C-alpha cells in the first residue's frame, strides 16, 4: 500500500469508493499493468492496495465484470477478458466494422429503434435542410465480441432516405443500407469530439458503472458531391475505445 496508489482514492469526493476503485483498476488494465499474469491480484492484495475492506473490492470487481472487462472464476481468481482499448480511427471514410479492423473477432451493430422527427436547428444545420424538415431517426448499438462499445443516434433526411430504417433492420449496417438505396459511397466531412459522464440511459446500454465516461462524437457524412446525408451522435465507452483522428489530411 503506497502513497501513490492511495492518491487515486478520495474519501471526501462523495463518489463511492468501489466506483473509484473500479475506475482505477480499469485504467490499470488498459495500461497493461496485469497483462503478464492475465488476472487481477487477489481480493486481499487489492484491499491493501486501496486501503479498503474486501467487500468494497468485491463491489468494484462486480462492476467491472458487468462491463465485460473481467470475469471471476472459482478457484482461478479474476481473469482479465480484455486489457486493450479498441482504437477507432476517425477519418474521411470512417466505418464501425472496418474501423475495428482485426481488433475484434466479431464486430457487429445491433438495431435499437427507428422513427421520424422534425429536424431541430442543430440537425437542420448539420444536414443543410430547413428546420422542421422530416428526418428518419435510427438508434444502434456497436458491439465488439459481444461487449457494447458505442451507442449511436442517427438522422437522415427523409426526402432522400425514407426507407433506410427498414434496410438497416436487415443489413445491420449504415453503409450497406445506403448502398441498398443507391448511395454507393460517402465520406466524413466533420467530427466534433467531447468527453463527459454517461447518463443513466447510456450507462444501461453500454453497461457502465455510475461515473463512467463516454466520448461523444458529433459527425456529419456527405455524398461525393458534398451533400450531407447523415448526422450522428455516437457515444463511445471511454474505457473500451480510444478515438484516433487521421493526420493524413483526410479529415
Secondary structure, DSSP 4 states (H G I P E B T S, - for coil): --HHHHTT--TTSSS-HHHHHHHHHHHHHHTTTTTTTTBPPPHHHHHHHHT--HHHHHHHHHHHHHTTSEEEETTTEEEES--S-EEEEESTT--HHHHHGGG-SSEEEEEEEEEEEE--HHHHHHHT--TT-EEEEEEEEEEETTEEEEEEEEEEEHHHHTTHHHHHHHH--HHHHHHHTT----EEEEEEEEEEE--HHHHHHHT--TT-EEEEEEEEEE-TTS-EEEEEEEEEETTTEEEEE--SS--
